[in-house]
Amino acid sequence: SILSKLKDVKFYEEINKELPVFVILGPQSVGKSSVIKRITNNVVELPEAAGVCTKVATEIQLRKGDEHVEIVLRKPDGSEVDFTSEDIRKSVAKAQIEAIEDASSNYATKHTIIIKVASFAQPNITFIDMPGFTSNESKDEILKMAKDRVEKYPGTLILHVVRGDQDYDSVLGNDFIRDTDKNKITVLTHLDKYNEADYTRLDYIVKKSKNEIFAVLGNIEST
C-alpha cells in the first residue's frame, strides 16, 4: 500500500529491485502461461502458440492502484517501444515479433517485454516469465539467460513449472533449478487427466525435485 503511493517512478523501481521477484522457469509447453493467468487474477493472458511466444523474457509488474495497463519492449540499449492496447495478448505478440526481428536471432536474449498492470485487485509483486527450456541448438543460450535473471535480484523466488506426466530427469533445465540455492516452489500442471498409473511418476517428481513446497494447477484427487 505504501509503495503504490510513491510518485517518483525511478525511486519506486529502485525499491522494487530489492523486493522479491518471482522467476517462472520450466520447459516449453508445461503451462507457464496458465500459471501467469492465475497469478494475475485472469488479467494477463500471454500468447500460447508455439514458437515466438517462448523466445522473449517477459516481466510482469503487478501493482495495487488505479486501473492501468502498459506494455513496452525494452531493447538492449535501454530504449523502449510502446505496444499498449486494450488486448494484452495481441500487444505482447507484436512486441515478441519486433524483438525477434530486432535481435536477428532465434532468441531475443537481451530484450525484455514489460507488462505493467495496476488495479486494486492486484498484489505488489513482479514476476518474470522466461523462455521455455528446449533441447534445440539454443539450449545453452536459454540456460545462461535464466541463470542471469535468477542472479539479478537478491530475493528471487523460482516458480518451477513441471508437467506431472513428464519424465522429470529428461527435461532440460531441471538440474539447474533443482541445484540452485534460491527459494523454489514447484508448480505441478496437467494433473486433471491423471489416472492411477500416473501417480507413481508424480511421487518420483516430488522426491526428485528436492523441494518441500508445491502448488497444483488443475484438479487432482488423492488415491
HUGIRA-V961426 format. One record per residue. N is the residue number from 0. D_LAST is the distance of its C-alpha to the last C-alpha in Angstrom with 1 decimal. Layout:
N:D_LAST
N:D_LAST
This chain:
0:42.6
1:45.5
2:44.8
3:44.8
4:48.3
5:49.8
6:52.4
7:53.3
8:50.9
9:51.7
10:51.2
11:47.9
12:46.6
13:47.8
14:45.8
15:42.7
16:43.0
17:42.4
18:39.3
19:35.8
20:35.1
21:31.7
22:31.8
23:29.2
24:28.7
25:26.8
26:27.4
27:28.8
28:26.6
29:23.5
30:23.9
31:26.3
32:28.3
33:25.3
34:24.8
35:28.5
36:28.6
37:25.9
38:27.8
39:31.1
40:30.0
41:30.3
42:33.9
43:34.0
44:33.0
45:33.9
46:34.9
47:31.9
48:33.9
49:33.9
50:37.0
51:39.1
52:36.5
53:34.9
54:38.3
55:39.4
56:38.1
57:37.6
58:38.0
59:36.8
60:38.6
61:37.2
62:39.8
63:40.1
64:43.3
65:45.3
66:43.8
67:44.5
68:43.3
69:45.0
70:44.1
71:46.2
72:46.4
73:47.6
74:49.5
75:50.2
76:53.6
77:52.1
78:53.3
79:51.1
80:51.0
81:49.9
82:47.5
83:46.7
84:46.2
85:44.3
86:41.6
87:39.7
88:38.0
89:41.4
90:43.1
91:40.7
92:41.0
93:44.8
94:44.6
95:42.4
96:44.9
97:47.9
98:46.3
99:45.8
100:49.3
101:50.8
102:49.1
103:50.2
104:47.1
105:43.7
106:42.2
107:43.9
108:42.9
109:45.6
110:45.1
111:42.8
112:41.9
113:41.9
114:40.4
115:41.5
116:39.8
117:41.0
118:40.1
119:39.5
120:35.7
121:35.3
122:34.9
123:37.4
124:35.5
125:36.2
126:33.7
127:34.6
128:32.8
129:33.8
130:34.2
131:31.2
132:31.4
133:32.6
134:33.8
135:37.2
136:40.6
137:40.0
138:37.1
139:39.3
140:40.8
141:37.4
142:36.2
143:39.5
144:39.3
145:35.8
146:37.1
147:40.3
148:38.4
149:36.0
150:39.1
151:41.2
152:39.7
153:39.5
154:36.5
155:34.3
156:30.6
157:28.7
158:25.9
159:24.3
160:22.7
161:20.4
162:18.8
163:15.2
164:16.2
165:19.4
166:20.8
167:21.2
168:24.2
169:26.2
170:26.3
171:29.6
172:29.9
173:26.7
174:28.8
175:31.2
176:28.6
177:26.8
178:30.1
179:31.8
180:32.5
181:31.9
182:29.1
183:26.0
184:23.0
185:20.5
186:19.6
187:16.7
188:17.5
189:16.7
190:13.0
191:13.5
192:13.8
193:10.8
194:9.8
195:7.5
196:10.6
197:10.9
198:8.3
199:10.9
200:13.5
201:11.9
202:11.7
203:15.3
204:16.5
205:15.5
206:17.4
207:20.2
208:21.0
209:22.5
210:21.5
211:20.1
212:19.9
213:17.6
214:17.7
215:15.6
216:17.6
217:16.0
218:13.1
219:9.5
220:6.5
221:3.8
222:0.0
